[in-house]
Amino acid sequence: MDKLDILRLDRDHVWHPCTQQKDHESLPPIPIARGDGVYLVDVDGNRYIDGVSSWWVNLFGHNHPRLNRALTDQAGRIAHHIFAGFTHEPAVELASRLCRLAPPGLTKVFFADNGSAAVEVAVKMSFQFWQQTGRPQKSRFVSITDAYHGETLGALSVGGCDLYREIYRPILLEGFRVQGPDCFRCPYGLHRDHCNAECFEHLERQVTATQEQIAAVIIEPLIQGAAGMRIYPPVYLKKLRTLCDACSVHYIADEIAVGFGRTGRMFANEHAEVSPDLLCLSKGITGGYLPLSVTLTTDAIYDAFYDDYAAQKAFLHSHSYTGNPLACALAVEVLKIFEEEDVLAGLHPKMALLQRQASRFESLQHVGEFRRCGMVAAIEMVQDRETRRPFPWQQRRGLEVYRQALARGALLRPLGNVIYFMPPLTIAEDELQTLLDIAYEAIVAVTSVP
Ligand SMILES: Cc1ncc(COP(=O)(O)O)c(C=O)c1O
């Protein structure tokens, strides 16, 4: 197929995610032919640095020799088989490695095949736990404003991004939504590097007052990704763990985006030295090769489901591709690469490079903040720096930065007025510098227009 055929068939038959299809009239999708390290290469041979790890999934670059080999080795044995009544080596190796690596106390692994499904599993497990331990009234979930946990109905129900959920509100589950941290526009006039998460008072008040109705609090630890890479301090999570213990409420940590090294540690909860009751992981788990997700939990939760069949306490959640061997083999290889190539230690110079950019970007008239957590950095563009007034969303300044960056050879998919970097962890320093330079030029080009 040539490029025009691909674009014609795409236009005629394909409905893309998170897209107003009409936008393709002026900005058609880019047909990608292959990947090469941190680069996506299109059918014309143009190269784009994948500054967002292809929706936060890619960890070690595209077309990775070790991952390619792990995939083909496993394909030569078996691609998939039923996971009820059967098991396989990649799944058990992955589960045991994850339990060793994860925050203490997480001993059991339930498999699913995407992030939203992992959240559904966590929500259903928590609900059913309370049903089966004599407190059936604990059936509601607490989340914070602008939270994002996926887009299936259960995951949307515990989310807080109106952009994705407002139209579906009549068919969502009812829960409690509480004001979360907003460090860029902190109502307390504090800074995330020095505060004591004073804003935690909202969550504390809600959970304390309604604890008898609450099954769990769900949160994205340290970075609220889809909300615009909002970064908040670890002390918030410490307080959350203490509160959940005091009120007999589960803490569900959604590390789907931030797990696997993005924050500079293997898991974001490590920064706060806390363990959740349920931990959701996906995205980077297979290095960005295949869909897979897991929900880790504790013996205490697992034991509430373990009984004679007649007691009818089993957790009956199943997906056809549960525990897919290809995906599990990739995930095992990902964990071996982390260990054998000391990936986390290699992040330090790159995190320092990112941090050194703060003053460069913040000197721009329309940059309100440059923020960073680990290997994730974000630039919030504003119309007015003094008041932090945002550019009106209708102006779509972020989309303009996206266009400008593409023309310069980088994929920087914005979140509204926020331009962010979440590159593959293995990006080289010179590639990272190029990505930052392109972002700088693109932002200057877009914000110098009134
Ligand atoms: C924090 C978080 N939770 C859940 C999800 C949903 O994952 P998926 O898109 O695989 O359903 C995402 C996806 O971006 C996410 O960032």
The ligand as a Gaussian input file, in Angstrom:
#p B3LYP/6-31G(d) Opt

LIG

0 1
 C       -3.424000       6.481000      35.570000
 C       -4.132000       5.695000      34.514000
 N       -5.009000       4.756000      34.859000
 C       -5.640000       4.013000      33.947000
 C       -5.427000       4.204000      32.602000
 C       -6.171000       3.380000      31.602000
 O       -5.339000       2.502000      30.947000
 P       -5.784000       1.905000      29.510000
 O       -5.733000       3.050000      28.550000
 O       -4.797000       0.845000      29.221000
 O       -7.170000       1.381000      29.685000
 C       -4.529000       5.187000      32.196000
 C       -4.293000       5.451000      30.759000
 O       -3.774000       6.468000      30.361000
 C       -3.871000       5.968000      33.167000
 O       -3.005000       6.939000      32.841000

